[in-house]
Amino acid sequence: MNEPRENNGSAPAVDDEKPRRPLMSRKEVAEYLGVHRQTVAALQEDDVHPLPFLLVGGQYRYRPEEVEAWAEDAADAKDV
């Protein structure tokens, strides 16, 4: 029987996990945002609203959900 498993709070139960989307490359982020790859590099260093990134084996990688949230926040900030 498939009864719900109890979670001790340390990590989500396997059934509750969303499938992870693959990390994005700098090129993919640039295409998504409609900017040049060098602009993505500059956005990472922004003092006010830096674009979150990971270094994986010396390569810059980005979580798609973080890029999407960053883009929404940046668009909201321009509306002010």
Secondary structure by P-SEA (a helix, b strand, c coil): cccbbbbccccccccccccccccccaaaaaaaacccaaaaaaaaacccbbbbbbbcccbbbbcaaaaaaaaaaaaaaaac
